[in-house]
């Protein structure tokens, strides 16, 4: 009994200290290996056929693991990390969808990652379209994949004819939403207009169940709004100069002459900045990742459709 | 204390080495390593790569199986044969018995790993007709495999301190499988929200992390393993094994052996 009591506390102390220490060491190991270590490890075997055999029939489970790693690495880190290995994304998605050809979210979400230009995505729209086309081959009854394909052709490949065709084909799938037909018609008549883009983002937001896709749609929608507002504000600054013969000192000058109703604000509620060179900028461009207008000169991007 | 510990350690080592299952498994691994060059001939240009992958994976898997098979009997055999009572009637404390058993089995597994490594390097020599500079990096993978054995032995000993051999084997093997996917478990934790996140994170840190100790693919592709990873993995294995052995001591101290 005496020995039993003697050993309990030292053993408990050792257990606590060692367990705590092992957690700290594990965190240190994680820092050394990084998230990429996990990704590169799994991509040493790039043959999905070999992986299917190795999975002993649990290929669905393996696909889920691959997909989780893709989301963990590319989904949460892509805005901060400078050295993201986007070259690993397509092989990872290709293997994932080979292991489980019916993993719809991998086609939808993965293709958006692939198609968007850096730093938000890999900037590989051709591969994104290839991935969604594979999804359509495997899941021909899933009309939303046609919508995703049309979206990629429209926004990132800027191939309006292919986008129209994708929306058209998708509208013919049983159970497809009626607006897919309208979308196809809009492509034919108003491709390239910002109202068309807004319509696509709205539909993507309304029909997606994935929070990340919805968030992406909201950010694009906000970016289109900012682009329109910045253009309009710069027009009004020019109008002020023509009327008053001098540049406005601030937004209040435009309000006084009736060119604005109040201080203009971006979708995040922050006032737009009126710069000395009569251009308009947003205060926090990091919170509006897809804008092409209102950026500081060193962060200017190409124009979207 | 040291003399009592070393007596139990060396006795455990001697007992384990005499075990027939042990020799069968070693023979099996050596056969597997010896046939690896044949796999290489099927896959043109990949003989060295396949030999490393097959050889080291077999070494790891069979070592784990040995750790479980021998580990589950460490306590129960002594109780069944009633030799435990003889040992504990002498001036040997229960924690010394557990610690000695642990060290004895780790010594056995380390000796096995060295034997398997010798066979593996022999097969490598036959396949590649000589050694390359990168082959030295394979020692790191073998060292990490021995660290895996240290952790697995402590876990098996922990389960065998309170459960039957069959259940100990099932628990230990299940924990090995979970530990192999420990990083994915942490990835799942990072993606979840609310209380589930805390729960999964806690579980992910409690289970042994075998994935960080598996660098077979890395060394097979001649990618060097950093010194800091070797240091942290060593400390991790030592701390985790010490924690599991302490838990085994705590349980065994309370166990009614009458």
Interface residues (C-beta under 8 A of the other chain):
Chain A: X3 X4 X7 X8 X11 X12 X14 X15 X18 X19 X21 X22 X23 X25 X26 X28 X29 X30 X32 X33 X38 X41 X44 X45 X65 X68 X69 X71 X72 X76
Chain B: X93 X94 X95 X181 X183 X184 X186 X187 X188 X190 X191 X205 X206 X209 X211 X212 X217 X218 X220 X221 X226 X228 X229 X232 X233 X235 X236 X239 X240 X242 X243 X246 X247 X249 X250 X253 X254
